[in-house]
Amino acid sequence: MKKRFWRMAVSGAALGTLLSFEAVAQNTNDRIVVPFSDASKPRTVVVKIIQGGITVRGYDGKDVIVESSARSNNRERGRPSNVPAGMHQLENSSGGMDITEDANVVTIHGGMTRSSDVAIQVPMQTSLRLETLNGGAIVVENISGEVDAQNMNGAVTITNVSGSVVANSMNGKVMVSLNRVTPNKTMSFSTMNGTIDVTLPADVKANLKMKTDNGDIFTDFDVKLDGSHPPTVENNGKNGGHYHVKVDKAMYGSINGGGPEMQFVTYNGNIVIHKK
């Protein structure tokens, strides 16, 4: 039977969690079950991956269920020249993870030395902070809470979510669908290269900032555009000192009378804002 070793560090306050966590880890090949210290209080899951993708789905349960799978290294490194004939490679399917639980915050680190995809199930009412740098997408489904998703090189897809969202990608599409939004909570959707596609409840109240350098903006909301934002003027010094005028390319507007700010920013791509 294939055996995996998971590196864990849990504070003394969560010793009971550690004991339960170890019992599950010793008897499970493919997944780790991590209980929260107090399932009745607000919960947060933090995931930081160097290489790989992150998928988080809400489910009707009280624990965090984590599965990790490493990507094959065959294409990345090739066959070493000094391997004797007749030898075959034993592929390591474990991506390696470091998981902690402290004060109702579960933190997961992975993909440190090789590409690894992490699939996580969490209670539906859980807030998320997700980061990945290379080689994978961020996918979030069926969550009620605050979602902060940061992807350096890959898409961000968030669906069937209620709460607030901050979603950013340097190189990838950002697609978000919200069932309900947290009142008076600002949100932001941005990418350097890619389309931003966001679906909002029909009755949402918001002030919009929309900016694309190489693309167009589309919406089926009745947006009241605001043209009252004057250029920014910088005047450093007197009597011929530095003088700089900056004209913002962003479009400003409001829907349903206005509310907290929502930013939509892409440099290379379209912005599409749907009414749910």
C-alpha positions in Angstrom: 0.0 0.0 0.0 1.4 3.4 -1.0 2.1 5.5 2.1 2.3 9.3 2.2 3.8 11.6 4.8 2.2 14.9 5.4 4.2 17.7 7.2 1.9 19.3 9.8 2.4 22.1 12.4 -0.5 22.9 14.7 -0.4 25.1 17.8 -0.9 23.8 21.3 -4.3 25.4 21.4 -5.4 23.1 18.7 -3.8 19.8 20.1 -7.2 18.1 19.8 -7.3 19.0 16.2 -3.8 17.6 15.7 -4.7 14.2 17.3 -7.8 13.8 15.1 -5.9 15.0 12.0 -3.1 12.5 12.5 -5.6 9.7 13.0 -7.2 10.4 9.7 -3.8 11.0 7.9 -2.4 7.6 9.0 -5.4 5.7 7.5 -5.9 7.5 4.3 -3.9 7.3 1.1 -5.4 10.1 -1.1 -6.8 12.8 1.2 -6.5 14.6 4.5 -9.4 15.6 6.7 -8.8 18.6 8.8 -11.4 19.7 11.5 -11.8 23.3 12.6 -11.2 24.2 16.2 -14.8 25.4 16.5 -17.1 24.7 13.6 -19.8 27.1 15.0 -17.5 30.2 14.5 -16.4 31.9 11.3 -14.0 29.8 9.3 -11.2 30.7 6.9 -9.1 28.6 4.5 -5.8 29.9 3.2 -4.1 28.2 0.2 -0.7 29.1 -1.2 0.7 27.1 -4.1 4.0 27.8 -5.9 3.4 25.6 -8.9 -0.1 24.2 -9.7 -3.8 24.8 -9.6 -6.3 25.2 -6.8 -9.9 24.0 -6.8 -12.2 24.7 -3.8 -15.8 23.5 -3.6 -18.3 24.1 -0.8 -20.1 21.1 0.6 -22.6 20.2 3.3 -20.0 19.2 5.9 -18.0 20.7 8.8 -14.4 19.7 8.0 -11.8 20.6 5.3 -11.0 17.8 3.0 -7.7 18.2 1.1 -6.5 16.1 -1.9 -3.2 16.8 -3.7 -1.8 15.2 -6.9 1.6 15.9 -8.4 2.0 16.4 -12.1 4.2 14.1 -14.0 7.9 15.1 -14.2 8.6 13.0 -17.3 8.1 15.8 -19.8 9.8 18.3 -17.5 13.1 16.5 -16.9 13.3 13.7 -19.4 15.3 10.4 -18.9 18.7 10.9 -17.3 21.5 9.7 -19.6 23.2 7.6 -16.9 20.3 5.3 -16.1 21.1 1.6 -17.0 19.1 -0.1 -19.8 16.0 -2.0 -18.6 15.2 0.4 -15.8 11.8 2.0 -15.5 10.8 5.1 -13.5 8.6 4.9 -10.5 6.4 8.0 -10.6 5.8 9.8 -7.3 2.1 10.9 -7.3 2.4 12.9 -4.1 2.7 16.6 -4.4 3.6 17.2 -0.8 1.7 19.6 1.5 2.1 21.5 4.7 -1.2 22.0 6.6 -1.9 23.9 9.8 -5.0 24.7 11.7 -5.0 27.5 14.3 -8.0 29.5 15.7 -10.3 28.3 12.9 -7.9 29.2 10.1 -6.7 26.2 8.0 -3.5 27.1 6.0 -2.4 24.9 3.2 1.0 25.2 1.4 1.9 23.0 -1.6 3.7 22.8 -4.9 7.0 23.9 -3.4 9.4 21.7 -5.4 7.2 20.3 -8.2 3.8 21.1 -9.9 0.9 20.0 -7.8 -2.9 20.4 -8.1 -4.8 20.8 -4.9 -8.6 20.0 -4.6 -10.3 21.1 -1.4 -13.8 20.7 0.0 -14.8 23.2 2.6 -18.1 24.0 4.5 -20.1 26.3 2.3 -19.9 29.1 4.8 -16.2 29.6 4.6 -14.0 32.6 3.6 -11.1 31.9 1.3 -7.7 33.4 0.5 -6.1 31.7 -2.4 -2.7 32.2 -4.2 -0.9 30.4 -6.9 2.0 31.5 -9.0 2.6 29.2 -12.0 0.9 26.6 -14.1 -2.6 26.3 -12.8 -6.1 27.8 -12.6 -8.1 28.8 -9.5 -11.6 27.4 -9.4 -14.1 28.2 -6.6 -17.7 26.9 -6.4 -20.6 26.9 -3.9 -19.1 29.3 -1.3 -20.7 31.8 1.0 -18.1 34.2 2.4 -15.2 36.4 1.4 -13.2 35.2 -1.5 -9.7 36.6 -2.3 -8.2 34.8 -5.3 -4.7 35.8 -6.7 -3.3 34.0 -9.7 0.0 35.0 -11.4 -0.3 32.9 -14.5 -3.7 31.3 -15.0 -7.4 31.9 -15.0 -9.7 32.6 -12.1 -13.2 31.1 -12.2 -15.6 31.7 -9.3 -19.2 30.5 -9.6 -22.3 30.1 -7.4 -20.8 32.4 -4.7 -22.5 34.7 -2.2 -20.5 37.3 -0.3 -17.7 39.4 -1.7 -14.9 38.7 -4.2 -11.5 40.1 -5.0 -10.1 38.3 -8.1 -6.9 39.1 -9.8 -4.8 37.4 -12.5 -1.7 38.7 -14.3 -2.2 36.4 -17.3 -5.6 34.8 -17.5 -9.3 35.3 -17.8 -11.3 36.3 -14.7 -14.9 34.9 -14.6 -17.1 35.4 -11.6 -20.8 34.7 -10.9 -22.3 36.0 -7.7 -25.7 35.0 -6.4 -25.7 37.6 -3.6 -23.3 40.3 -2.5 -22.3 41.5 0.9 -23.8 45.0 1.5 -21.3 47.9 1.7 -18.4 45.7 0.7 -16.0 46.8 -2.1 -15.0 44.3 -4.7 -12.3 44.2 -7.4 -11.8 42.1 -10.6 -8.6 42.6 -12.6 -6.2 41.0 -15.0 -3.2 42.1 -17.1 -4.0 39.9 -20.1 -7.5 38.5 -20.4 -11.2 39.2 -20.4 -13.2 40.0 -17.2 -16.6 38.4 -17.2 -18.7 39.1 -14.1 -22.3 38.3 -13.3 -24.0 40.3 -10.5 -27.5 40.1 -8.9 -30.0 42.3 -10.7 -30.7 44.4 -7.6 -27.1 45.1 -6.7 -26.2 48.7 -5.7 -22.7 49.7 -6.7 -20.5 52.5 -8.1 -18.4 51.1 -11.0 -14.9 51.9 -12.1 -14.2 50.2 -15.5 -11.0 50.4 -17.4 -9.6 48.5 -20.4 -6.7 49.8 -22.5 -7.2 47.3 -25.4 -10.8 46.1 -25.4 -14.4 47.1 -25.0 -17.0 47.2 -22.2 -20.4 45.5 -22.4 -23.2 45.3 -19.9 -27.0 44.7 -19.8 -27.3 46.8 -16.6 -28.8 50.3 -16.8 -25.5 52.1 -15.9 -25.7 55.8 -15.1 -22.4 57.1 -16.4 -20.5 59.8 -14.4 -18.3 62.1 -16.4 -17.4 64.4 -13.4 -14.0 62.9 -12.7 -11.5 65.7 -13.5 -7.9 65.1 -14.5 -5.3 64.6 -11.8 -2.9 67.5 -11.5 0.5 67.3 -9.8 2.4 70.5 -9.1 5.6 69.8 -7.2 7.5 73.0 -6.4 6.9 76.7 -7.2 8.1 79.0 -9.9 8.5 76.5 -12.7 8.6 73.3 -10.7 7.4 69.9 -11.9 3.8 70.0 -13.3 2.0 66.8 -14.4 -1.5 66.3 -15.6 -3.0 62.8 -15.8 -6.2 62.0 -17.5 -7.7 58.7 -16.3 -8.9 56.4 -19.0 -11.4 54.7 -16.7 -15.2 55.0 -17.1 -17.2 55.6 -13.9 -20.9 54.9 -13.3 -23.5 53.6 -10.9 -26.2 50.9 -11.0 -29.4 50.9 -8.9 -28.6 54.2 -7.3 -25.0 53.5 -6.4 -23.2 51.8 -3.5 -19.8 50.4 -2.7 -17.1 50.6 -5.4 -16.6 47.7 -7.8 -13.5 47.9 -10.0 -13.1 46.1 -13.3 -9.6 46.6 -14.8 -7.9 44.8 -17.7 -5.2 46.0 -20.0 -5.7 43.5 -22.9 -9.3 42.2 -23.0 -12.9 43.0 -22.8 -15.0 43.7 -19.7 -18.4 42.0 -19.6 -20.8 42.7 -16.7 -24.0 40.6 -16.7 -27.2 41.1 -14.9 -28.2 37.7 -13.2 
